[in-house]
Amino acid sequence: MLDRTVITDTKFDFDTVVDRTRSNSIKWGAPCASLTPGQAAANPLPMWIADMDFKSPPAVIAALHEAVSHGVYGYPIGATKGYLDAVTAWQRDRFGWDASNEWVVPIASVIAALKTIVQAFSRPGDSVLIQPPVYVHFHNDVHINGRHVVTAPLRFDGSRYRFDARQFESAIRDDTKIFILCNPHNPTGNVWSEEELRTMGEICLRHGILVIADEIHCDFVFAKGCKHTPFASLDPRLAHNSITCTSASKTFNLAGLQCGNMFIPDKAKRAEIVRVLDRNYNTRVNLLGMVATEAAFTNGGPWVDAMVDYVAANQRHFARCINGLGGGVKAIEMDSLYLAWMDCRELGMTPAELEDFMLVKGRVWLDKGPKFGPEGHGFMRANLGCSRKMVDQAIESMTAALARG
C-alpha cells in the first residue's frame, strides 16, 4: 500500500505535474528518438537525466519576466556586482565559505567548466583521476580531449560506498595532472566528511595534482548529521590547488539557461582559465541565465529549503516501497541528491537486459548504471525530482513488473 502523504508547503507547489512534453525538453522529448520501437511503444515514464520537473521559484520567474519585457537582448557586459555578490553570498550563508567575488569566473555550465579546465591544465596523453561509479561527463570529457582516465573506485559494501585513501593514492600515475572530485557524489549520494576531503586534498598536493571540485549538487544534502563542505573552504593551500565548479542549474532547475561559475582563488590559474575561455569563446554565459541565477541566489532560499524537504521525503518513500518488495532491487540509502541509486544485480540480468526490462515491463526510463562506469553494471539511477504522483506511478509500474518477473 503506497503512502500518499506528501510534504505540503503553503507557499510553494511541488505536487502539480507540469506538462513538459512540448517544451523541447531532452528528458521528455527524446524517448522516441533514442529507444527501440518496442521500448518507445511502452511509453516509459522519463526519470533519467538529472533535470527536475518542478517549476523554478516564483522569484526567478518574475525576474525573467521583467528582463524579457525589456525587449532588447544584446551582448551583456559580463557578470555584474549584483550577480557576483549573489553567487558568493550563497556560499557564505549556506556553507560558511567566505569566497571572494574576484575568484568567480562565470561560464556556460559545469560541463563547459570541466572541459575548459582539462584543456588548460593538462595535455593530450596525460591522465585524469576519477572515483567511479561517477557522473558520465567525468569519463567522456576527459576522453574527448585526448586524455586518459585513471580510476580509484569507491568501495561498495552492499549498503554504502566508501572512500579508500590507499587505493586512491595508488591509482595516481606519473602523468596524472587532475583529480575530478564529485562533492556530493553523483550517483551514490555520498556526502564527504571534512577528514575525507582533507585526505584527498593532501594526497593531491603531494603529487602535484590539481583538484576540480564539482559541487553542483551542494544544496541537496538532507541526511541527519551530514553537511556540505566546500572543498576550497578547508585550507588556503587546498583552495589554491583547486577550482570549484557550481551552478544554480540543478538547485533551481535552470539548465536550459546556460549559466555556471568557477571559483578560482589562485590568480595565475584564474588568468590561464580566462585565456582558454577567450580562445574558445563559445563558453560565455547566457544573459537570461545571469538574471535567473542572481534572482535565485538572492531570493530563492525559502523555496530551496521546501524543495529539498520534498525531495528527501520522495527519497525515503521510494526506498521504503522498493526495498519492501523483496524483488531483487534495492534502493541504496542516500545522504544527498534528488537521484536514487538502485542495486539490481540480484535480478541476474545483463545491463542491456536490465535496461529493456525497466523500459518495457517496468515502463520507467531510468539512467543505466554502466553510464557511470563499469562499476555501475547491474545498477540503475532514478530521478525523484518530481511530484509524489510521478514517484508513485514509477513505484507502481516497477512493482507490477517485478511481480510478473
N, C-alpha and C positions, 0 to 999 in steps of 0.2 A: 504494500500500500504506500503510495507516494505521499510524502508530507507536502501539502500545498501551501504551508506557511511561508511567507516571504517577508523580507525587511521592507517596511514602508517608511519613507521619509516624506514628511508633509510638503517639503519644498521641492523635491526632485522626483522625477518619474523614471524608474528603470524597468517597470513592468510592461509598458506599452511596446508592442512589437512594431518596429519601423520597417516598412516595405522597401527593401533596397534592390529589388530585382531589376529595376530600370534606372539605376543611378550610376551605371558604368563602374560598378564595384567588382574588383577582381575576385572577391570572396563569393559573391552571389552570381556573377555573370560568367564565370569561367568554366563551370562544370561540363557543359555540353561540348566544349572545345577540347578539354583535357582528359575526359573519361572515355572509356569504350562505349559503344552504343548500348550495351546491356547495363552498364553501370549508370549511364545517364538516364536510361529509362526508369530506373528505380527512384529517380528524383530524390537523391540523398540530401539530408539537411546539412548545409555548409557549416562546419565547426572546425575549420582547419587553420587558415592563415591567422596570425595574431593581429586581428582587426576587430575591435568591439562593435557591437550592434546598437550601442546607446547613442542617443543624440549628444552632441557636445554641450557643455554647460551654457545656460542662458546668457551669461556674461560674454562668452565667446561669440555666440550667435549675434548678440546685439552689437558687439564691436565690429564684426564683419559686415553687418547690415549698414552701419554708419560709414565704413570705409568704401563699400561698394556704391553707396548712394552718391559719393563724390563724383563718380563717373569718369575719372581720369586715372589710368593705371600705368603711368610711365615708369621710367627707371628710378628705383629708390637710391638714396644716398648710401644707405647701409644701415647698420644697427644704430638706433638712437640711444640716447642715455636712458630714456624710459624703458626701452627694451632690455638693455644690459642690466639696469637696476632690478628689473623684474626677474630676470634669469638668475642672478646671483642671490637675490633675496630669498628665492625659493630654496636654494641650497642651504643658506644660513638659517632660515626659520624652521625648515623641516628637518635638517640633518646636522645642524651645528657646524657647518663648513663655511668659514669666512673667506670665500673666494673673491678675488678682485675682478672688477669689470675689465681691467686690462688683459686678463688672461683669456677672455672669451673671444673665440673666433667662430662666428656663425657659418653654417654650412647646410646644404640642402637636406641632409639626412645623416643618421648614424652610419648607414651603409656607405654613403659617399665619404664619410669621415674615415672609415676603415680602409677603403681603397686608397685614399689620399695619404694616410699615414704610412701604409705599407710601401707605397711608391717613394715617399720622402725619406724613409729611414731604413730601407733595405734595398738590395739589388737582386736582379734575376739570379736564381740559383741559391740564394740564401734560404734559411728555414725560419718558420714562424711556429711558435708553441701554442697549442690549444688544449682544452680539457674536455674531451667528448664523454658522453653524448652532449653536443652543444650546437647552438644556432648554426643553421646551414651556411650562412654567409661567412662564418669564420673559416670554413673549409673553402668555399667557392672563390671568395675574394682574394685569398692567398694564391690559389692555383691560377686564376685568370690573369694575375700579374706576374706569372712566371716564377713564383716562389714555391718552396716545398713545405708541407705541413708535417710537423712532428707532434706527437700526442703524448699527453700524460693523463690517461683516462681516469675518471673518478671511479672509486671502488664502490660497487653496489653489494650490499649485504642481504638483499631480498626485501628490505624495507626502506633503507635510506642510502644516499650516496655520500661518500666520504672523500676528503682531500688527503692524499698521501704525499707528504713532503719529500720523502726519499725517492719515490717514483717520479715526482715532479722534477727534481734536480737531475736525476739520472737520464731523463728524456732529452736534456739540453745537449746540443751539439756545438761544435766549434763555430759553425756558420749560423747559429740561431741568433737572430737580431731582435726579435719582437716576441712578446707574450701577449695574447689577447685574453683578457680576463672578462668573464661574464658575471656581473655583480649587481643584483642577484642572478643566479644561474638559470638559464633557459636551456633545456626544458625541465630540469629536475626540481626547481623551486628552492634550491639551497640558498640560504642567507649566510654569507660568510662572516665569521667572527672576526674581531679585530686581530686576534692572535693568528688566525689563518691568513688574513690579508698581509699582516706584517711578515709572516714567514715567506709567502710568495714574493713579496717585495724585496726582502733582504737577499733571497736567492738570486733574483734578477739583477740586483745591484752588484752582487759578487761576480756575476758572469757578463756584465755589461749589456744587459738586455732591456730594451725599452718596454714599458707596460702600457698597453692600450686598455683602459678600463671602460667597457661598455656598460653604462649604468642606466639604460633606457627604462628598465623595469623597477627603478628605485622606489617608486611610490606604492608598489603593490605588496609590501611586506605586511602580513596580518597575523602571523603566528605569535602566540603569547611568549614574551621573553625575547623575541627577536627584534632587531632594528637594523635599518640600512646604515652602513658605514661607508661614506665616500672614501675610496682608496687613497686619494691625494690628501685627505684630511689627517692622516695618521702621523705624518712626519714630513718636514720640508725636503728631506733627501728623497723620499719616495715621490713627493709631489713633482720635483724637478726631473725625475726619471719616469714620468708618466704623462699621458694625455687622456683626459676623461671625456667621454662622449655621452651626451644626453640629448633628449628631445622631449617636447611636450606631446609628441605624436601618439605614443602609447597611452599615456595617462589621460589625455583629453580627446583621443580619437581624431587626430588631425593629420594622419599620414599623407593624405592627398594634397596637403598644403605645403609640403616640402620645406621644412624648417627645423634644423637641429643646431647643436652647439658643441664646440670643443673647448675644454678648459686646458690651457697650456701655460703653466706657471713659468717654465723656463723660456727666457727671452729668445735665445738662439733657436730653440726648437720652434717657437712660435713664428719666427721670421722665415724659417725653412718651409713651414706649412703654408704660410701666406704666399711664398714664392711658387710652390706647387699649385696652389689654387689659382694664382694668376696665370700660370701656364695652361691649366685645364679650362678654366673659366666657367664651364658648364655646371659647376657645383655651387653656384650662387644661390642664396636663399630666395624664397618667394615673398613678394611684397605682402600679400594677404596672410601668408604664413607667419610673418613677423607680427602683424596685427593680432592674429589669433593667439600666438604664443604669449605676447605681452599681457593680453587680457586674461588668459588662462592662469598665468603665474601671479598676476596681481589680484584677481578676484575669484579664482577657482578653488580655493582651499576647502570651503564647506562642501562643495559638490564632490571633490575627490574623497573626502572623509566618508561621505554617504555611499559613494560608488564602491569604494574598497570594502566597506562593511557588507554591501550587497553581494559583491563577488566572493568574498570569504564565505558567506552563507551558501552561495552556489557551490563552492568547492566542498564544503562539509556535506551538503546534501547529496551531491553527485557521488562522492566517495562512499558515503553510508549506503546508498542504494546499490551501487555497482559491487561493492565489496560484500554486500549481503546476499548477492545472487549465488555465490559459490560456483560460478560457471566458467572458471578458468581465466577470468580477467580481474586484475587487482589495480585499483587506483592508488598510486603512491601518495603517502602523506606529504602535503605541500606546505611550505612556510611562506610562500610568496607566489606571485603571478596570478593571472586570470586564466591560466592554462593548466589542464590536468594531464598528468603523465601516467599512462596505464601499461602495466606489465601483462602481456597477453601470451606469454610463452607457453603456458600450460595448455593452450589450445592446440599446440603442436603443428602450427601452420608455417609455411614459408612466408616471407614478407609479402610476396605477390598474392598468395592465397589469403592472407590476413586482410590486406587492403581490399580485395574483392569481396570478402565476407562482410566487412563493415559497410561497404558501399551498397551492395546488392541485397544482402539479407538484413543487415543492421540498419540500412537506409540512413547512415550518417557518413558525412565526408570528413574524415579526420586527417591529421598530418601523419604520414607514415614514419615510423621510427628510424629507418635507415637514412632518412634525410639528415639526421643529426650525427651520422657516423655509423660504422659497423656495430658499435656498442648499443645502437638503438634497434637492432634486429629483434623482432618479437614484441616491440613496444609501439604504442600509438599516442599521439597528443591531441587533446580535445580543447577547444576554445569555449570557456564558460563565461566570457564577457558578453553576456546576452541576458535576455529576460528569463525568469524562472520557468515560464511556459515553454520556452525553447529547450531549456535544460531537461525538463520533464519529458518533452517529446523525444529527445535523444535517449533518455533512460528507458522509456517505454519501448522504443524500437530495438535497442540493444538487448533488452530483457527478452523480448519475443524471439529475437534471432538466436540468442544463446540457448533458450529453451528448446528451440527446434533443432539446434546443432548443425 
